[in-house]
Structure formats: structure tokens, C-alpha cells
Amino acid sequence: MKEEKDEKVEVKENKNKKSNKGIIIGIIVVVAIIAIAVIGFFAYHGQQVALLTTETQKVVATKIVNDDGTINNDAQIDMGIKTKGGYAVVEETLKNYLNETLTLAKEAENIYDEETLENIVSIENIKNDGPDFIETKAKIAEMKKTGEEYIDKFIELCNEEKLLSAIDDKSVSDYYKELYKQLATDEQAGKELNDTLTDLENAKTTISESFDYLNNIVNFLSENKSSWILKGKQIMFYDQAKLNEYNKLVLAVPGK
């Protein structure tokens, strides 16, 4: 009888060992699954952040303004979205914002060209619209206003606060919004933004000075219309002092 009892105990112990072994294997499997999921999670997010960073650097490096102050009409932003999920929202927001800035810059440059400005003080225009220059004065005022308005819109778009707030109304978590703000204000982006703002402020000053220059010439001619006459392709002054004043205005070219 004792021997039979020992056999029953041994069977029970074997069953317990198998049961414990099964539990251990189950735990190992669960841990392995969790580990794979965690590794996959970080691998995915790491890959997305890296891709997003690369795309951001490419966009930020787009040269909108040339070294001579003119708009780079060949500049283009790759609007293709390379990332996924919330990262795609961040990428799209940044690209849309900077593309809007680039588009506005190109539109602004088409408001007028150098030839249009030169024609304002051409002999042909003086002959057709002088000596009161009513149409010319209105044209100068309109072009100056339009040019400055475009520059102001451009400057507003380059404002850091407005740039950062572009993500605020997007349906993504704070993680993605914070990531967007970090990318939008990194060292390279900040430098490009400051350089562009400086270029824009200089451009606005140049626009203002250029139109003031034209205004000064046209106003002088209209205010002193009895002091000059147009002969052929020359303006002839009756008074040497008036001629000296006129020449002084003409020679006062902005930036020279």
C-alpha cells in the first residue's frame, strides 16, 4: 500500500512540474511578444522621426531669396508626404506653410518689373502724361502700396509665432505638436528664418526708397511745370538753378 501511495505522489509531482513549466513558457512567450512590440514601436517612431527630420531639412534649405535680393523663381518644395500618421500631419503642415511663403514671394516679384519702373521717368511717359503726371502719380502710389502689402504678408508668414501656431488646430496629440515646433525652430530653421526676415526688411526699404525716388522726380516736374519744356528727347530748363535741382534728384538713385 505504501508503494502505491508513493507512485500517486510522484505522478502528482510530475503534473505540477509540467504545469509550472507551461506557465514559465507562457510567461516567456508573453514577455517576448511585449519585447517585440516595444522594439517595433520604437523602431517605427524612430524611423518616422528620422524621415521627418530629413524632409524638414530639405524644405528649410530651399533658397527663397537669392544673394542679390531677388526671388529665386526656380525654388520648389517637394510637397509629397513621406511619413505616416501624426508624423504626416506634421510634415504636411510644415510643407504647406513654407510653400505658401514661397508662392507669395514669387507673386510679389511679378507685381512690377524694372522696365515698368524705368518707363515712369522715360521721355515717352513725360510726353504723354506731363506736365501734371496724374496717371503716373496714381500708378506709383498703387505699385508702392501693393509691393509693401506683399512684403508685409511675407514678413507675417516668417514670424516665428505664426509659424509655430500653424499646428495648433490640427487633430494630433501634444507629442506631434511639440515635435513640429521643435523642427520648425531648430538651429538651421531659425537661421534661415532670421536671414529671410532680414532680406525682407531690406527689400521693403528698397521698395519704399525706389518709389520715393520716382515720386520726387515726378513731383518736382509737376510742381515746376513752368520751368521746363520737352524738346525732342530732352527736358530743357529755363532756369539753371532748377536744372541743378532736377539733376540732383535724378542722380540720387537708391542704393548708389
Buried (B, 14 or more C-beta within 10 A) or exposed (E): EEEEEEEEEEEEEEEEEEEEEEEEEEEEEEEEEEEEEEEEEEEEBEEBBEBBBEBBEEBBEBEBBEEEEEBBEEBEBEEEBBBBEBBBBBBBBBBEBBBBBBEBBEEBBEBBEEEEBEEBBEEEBBEEBBBEBEEBBEBBEEBBEBBBEBBEBBBEBBEBEEBBEBBEEBEBEEEBBEBBBEBBEBEEBEEBBEBBBEBBEEBBEBBBEBBEBBBBBBBBBBEBEEBBEBEEEEBEBEEEEBBEBBEEBBEEEBEE
